């Protein structure tokens, strides 16, 4: 059996209005009315896809995102990397994702829903996916409601 590890990162600026979506979970009452600037900006999915592609040593997140065709959602990108994993007889053994933002609060139900979405999209066992959040203690753009980021590390396993 061969093991592979990948690390992913994504950050987006926050702006007034719009929507805030993390790991496919919409936060209608986002902090201070902020939302991710520009496209869907789902930093959780982007970092996760980036980590898987890094572990596979093939491409970047932009290669599998098609927000326009996917109705503005990044979730279908998880299915695309799942197909890549399947073609190489690999699976997610473990995924650890940390969201870095002053808000919203992600403990409990939101983190569990994000984990459910990531596990389902990647075809991973739910107990192999961890989602947690850090506030950055008010420091810098991440702690000051200017941006939101996510980091992910993934361990792949299989017979490749």
C-alpha positions in Angstrom: 0.0 0.0 0.0 1.2 3.5 -0.8 0.4 6.5 1.3 0.4 10.1 0.0 0.0 13.4 1.9 -1.2 16.8 0.5 -1.6 20.2 2.0 -4.0 22.9 0.8 -4.7 26.6 1.5 -7.1 29.2 0.4 -7.9 32.7 1.5 -10.5 35.3 0.3 -11.3 38.8 1.3 -14.6 39.6 3.0 -16.9 42.2 1.6 -20.3 43.8 2.5 -23.3 41.8 1.5 -23.4 38.7 -0.7 -23.2 35.2 0.8 -20.9 33.3 3.0 -20.6 29.6 2.1 -18.1 27.3 3.9 -17.8 23.6 3.0 -21.2 23.9 1.2 -22.9 25.3 4.3 -24.5 28.7 3.8 -24.3 31.2 6.7 -27.1 33.6 6.1 -26.3 35.7 9.1 -22.6 36.2 8.4 -20.4 38.3 10.7 -21.1 42.0 10.4 -23.1 41.3 7.2 -19.9 40.3 5.4 -19.6 37.7 2.7 -16.8 36.4 0.6 -15.8 38.8 -2.2 -16.1 37.7 -5.8 -17.1 34.2 -6.9 -18.4 31.5 -4.5 -15.1 31.7 -2.5 -15.7 28.5 -0.5 -12.3 28.5 1.1 -13.0 25.1 2.8 -13.7 23.3 -0.5 -10.9 25.1 -2.3 -8.3 24.2 0.4 -9.5 20.6 0.5 -9.3 20.2 -3.3 -5.9 21.8 -3.3 -4.7 19.3 -0.6 -6.0 16.3 -2.6 -4.5 17.5 -5.8 -1.2 18.1 -4.0 -1.2 14.6 -2.7 -1.8 13.3 -6.2 0.9 15.7 -7.6 -1.5 16.8 -10.4 -2.9 20.2 -11.1 -4.3 23.0 -9.0 -7.7 23.9 -7.7 -8.4 26.0 -10.7 -8.2 22.9 -12.9 -11.3 21.3 -11.3 -13.4 24.4 -10.4 -16.2 25.4 -12.7 -18.4 27.6 -10.6 -20.3 28.9 -13.6 -21.3 25.4 -14.8 -21.9 24.3 -11.2 -24.4 27.0 -10.4 -21.9 29.0 -8.3 -21.1 26.1 -6.0 -17.6 24.6 -5.4 -19.0 21.3 -4.0 -19.0 19.5 -7.5 -15.2 20.0 -7.5 -15.0 17.4 -4.7 -16.7 14.9 -7.0 -14.1 15.7 -9.7 -11.2 14.9 -7.3 -13.0 11.9 -6.1 -13.0 10.6 -9.7 -9.3 11.2 -9.9 -8.8 9.3 -6.7 -10.9 6.4 -8.0 -8.9 6.2 -11.3 -5.7 5.8 -9.2 -7.2 3.3 -6.7 -6.8 5.8 -3.9 -9.1 7.0 -1.1 -9.1 9.6 1.6 -7.7 8.0 4.7 -7.8 11.2 6.7 -8.7 14.9 6.1 -8.1 17.6 8.7 -9.4 21.1 7.8 -9.0 24.3 9.9 -11.0 27.4 9.1 -9.3 30.7 10.1 -11.7 33.5 10.7 -12.9 35.9 13.4 -16.5 34.7 12.7 -18.9 32.9 12.2 -18.9 30.5 15.1 -18.4 27.0 13.6 -18.5 24.8 16.7 -21.1 22.1 16.8 -23.7 21.8 14.0 -22.0 24.0 11.3 -18.7 22.1 11.7 -20.5 18.8 11.6 -22.4 19.8 8.4 -19.2 20.9 6.7 -17.6 17.6 7.6 -20.6 15.7 6.3 -20.4 17.6 3.0 -16.6 17.0 2.6 -16.9 13.3 3.5 -19.8 12.8 1.1 -18.2 14.7 -1.7 -14.9 12.8 -1.4 -16.4 9.4 -0.7 -14.6 9.3 2.6 -15.7 7.8 5.9 -17.3 10.5 8.0 -15.0 9.7 11.0 -12.0 10.3 8.8 -12.9 14.0 8.3 -12.1 16.7 11.0 -13.3 20.3 10.7 -12.3 22.9 13.3 -12.0 26.7 13.5 -9.6 29.2 14.9 -10.3 32.9 15.4 -6.8 34.2 15.0 -7.3 36.1 18.3 -8.1 39.4 16.6 -4.7 39.5 14.9 -4.2 40.5 11.3 -6.7 40.3 8.4 -8.0 36.9 9.6 -8.7 38.1 13.1 -10.0 41.5 12.0 -13.0 40.5 9.8 -11.1 41.4 6.6 -10.5 37.8 5.3 -11.3 34.2 5.8 -9.0 31.3 5.1 -8.8 27.5 5.4 -6.0 25.0 5.5 -6.4 21.3 4.9 -4.1 18.3 5.1 -5.1 15.0 3.6 -3.7 11.5 3.8 -4.5 9.2 0.8 -4.2 5.5 0.9 -4.6 2.7 -1.6 -2.9 0.3 -3.9 -2.0 2.8 -6.7 
